[in-house]
Amino acid sequence: MMDFLLYDVKVAAALLVFYLFYRFLLKKETFHRFNRIVLVGTAVLSFLLPLCIITISKEKV
């Protein structure tokens, strides 16, 4: 259950970031088809990005 709530928080954060990107950069554009593609693409991406696991390994010197 906790994993699902964490996933929900990550999706909400991604949606917020993508919405702010759209709001500040693309809102006044007149290319409606492009705007629609961007909105649908960012919605799909916001659900897929939290599923990706990124690991960073540090080399000990």
C-alpha positions as CSV (number, residue, x, y, z in Angstrom):
1,M,0.0,0.0,0.0
2,M,2.8,2.4,0.8
3,D,4.4,1.7,-2.5
4,F,1.2,2.8,-4.3
5,L,1.0,6.0,-2.3
6,L,4.7,6.8,-3.1
7,Y,3.9,6.1,-6.8
8,D,0.9,8.5,-6.6
9,V,3.1,11.3,-5.1
10,K,5.7,10.8,-7.9
11,V,3.0,10.9,-10.6
12,A,1.5,14.1,-9.0
13,A,4.9,15.7,-8.9
14,A,5.6,14.9,-12.5
15,L,2.2,16.1,-13.6
16,L,2.8,19.4,-11.8
17,V,6.2,19.9,-13.4
18,F,4.9,19.1,-16.9
19,Y,1.8,21.3,-16.4
20,L,4.0,24.2,-15.3
21,F,6.2,23.6,-18.4
22,Y,3.1,23.8,-20.6
23,R,1.6,26.7,-18.8
24,F,4.7,28.9,-19.0
25,L,6.1,27.9,-22.4
26,L,3.3,26.6,-24.6
27,K,0.0,28.1,-23.5
28,K,0.1,31.0,-26.0
29,E,1.1,28.8,-29.0
30,T,-1.4,28.5,-31.8
31,F,-0.3,25.0,-32.9
32,H,-3.2,23.3,-31.3
33,R,-2.3,19.8,-32.6
34,F,1.3,20.1,-31.2
35,N,-0.1,21.3,-27.8
36,R,-2.5,18.4,-27.7
37,I,0.3,15.9,-28.5
38,V,2.5,17.5,-25.8
39,L,-0.2,17.3,-23.2
40,V,-1.0,13.7,-24.0
41,G,2.7,12.8,-24.1
42,T,3.5,14.4,-20.8
43,A,0.5,12.7,-19.2
44,V,1.7,9.3,-20.4
45,L,5.3,10.1,-19.4
46,S,4.3,11.2,-15.9
47,F,2.8,7.7,-15.3
48,L,5.8,5.9,-16.8
49,L,8.7,7.9,-15.3
50,P,8.0,6.8,-11.6
51,L,8.4,3.2,-12.7
52,C,12.0,3.7,-13.9
53,I,14.7,2.9,-11.4
54,I,17.8,4.9,-11.7
55,T,20.9,3.8,-9.8
56,I,24.1,5.7,-9.4
57,S,27.2,3.9,-8.3
58,K,30.2,5.7,-6.8
59,E,33.7,4.3,-7.2
60,K,35.6,4.2,-4.0
61,V,39.0,5.8,-4.3
